[in-house]
Amino acid sequence: MSITVKGVIERKGFGPGTWALVGEDGETYELKDASSELKKAGLKVSVKGEVRKDVMTFAMIGPVLEVQSFDVL
């Protein structure tokens, strides 16, 4: 099931580092398959994707959001 999350991109410094989307509701999503255009700290975006409950990561900062598409706001 796809969801759309509006928020701000952040670079989290866990291990080798990971990219996250901090939603307007305060929920933090770890981004999976994010393009280089999306990997910019401070970028305000709307991301459409699927929350992957079958994926675990080293960072474990929140649900993993597999990016399907995004728009810069």
C-alpha positions as CSV (number, residue, x, y, z in Angstrom):
1,M,0.0,0.0,0.0
2,S,1.4,3.4,-1.0
3,I,1.5,6.4,1.2
4,T,2.4,10.0,0.7
5,V,4.4,11.9,3.3
6,K,5.2,15.6,3.3
7,G,8.3,16.7,5.2
8,V,12.0,17.6,5.2
9,I,15.0,15.5,4.2
10,E,17.7,15.0,6.8
11,R,21.0,13.3,6.8
12,K,21.4,11.1,9.9
13,G,24.9,10.2,11.0
14,F,24.4,6.6,12.1
15,G,27.1,4.3,10.9
16,P,28.0,5.3,7.3
17,G,25.0,7.7,7.4
18,T,21.5,7.4,6.0
19,W,18.9,9.7,4.5
20,A,15.6,10.3,6.3
21,L,12.3,12.0,5.7
22,V,11.0,13.8,8.8
23,G,7.3,14.1,8.2
24,E,5.1,17.0,9.2
25,D,3.6,14.8,11.9
26,G,7.1,14.2,13.4
27,E,7.4,10.6,12.2
28,T,10.9,9.8,10.8
29,Y,11.2,7.5,7.8
30,E,14.4,6.0,6.6
31,L,14.5,6.3,2.8
32,K,15.1,3.3,0.6
33,D,16.0,3.7,-3.1
34,A,16.2,7.5,-2.9
35,S,17.6,9.2,-6.0
36,S,20.5,11.6,-5.7
37,E,18.1,14.5,-6.4
38,L,16.3,13.6,-3.2
39,K,19.5,13.3,-1.0
40,K,19.7,17.0,-0.1
41,A,19.4,18.0,3.6
42,G,16.8,20.6,4.2
43,L,14.8,19.9,1.1
44,K,11.0,20.1,1.6
45,V,9.3,17.3,-0.3
46,S,6.3,15.2,-0.8
47,V,7.3,11.5,-1.1
48,K,5.1,8.7,-2.4
49,G,6.2,5.3,-1.4
50,E,5.6,2.0,0.4
51,V,6.5,1.3,4.0
52,R,8.5,-1.8,4.0
53,K,8.0,-3.9,7.1
54,D,10.1,-6.7,5.8
55,V,13.3,-4.6,5.7
56,M,15.7,-4.0,8.6
57,T,18.6,-1.5,8.6
58,F,21.6,-0.7,10.8
59,A,20.3,2.9,11.5
60,M,16.8,1.7,12.7
61,I,15.6,5.4,12.9
62,G,12.1,4.6,11.9
63,P,10.0,2.8,9.3
64,V,11.7,2.2,6.0
65,L,10.0,4.1,3.1
66,E,10.7,2.7,-0.3
67,V,10.6,5.8,-2.6
68,Q,8.4,5.5,-5.7
69,S,8.2,9.2,-6.6
70,F,8.6,12.6,-5.1
71,D,7.9,16.3,-5.6
72,V,9.9,19.2,-4.3
73,L,7.6,21.6,-2.5
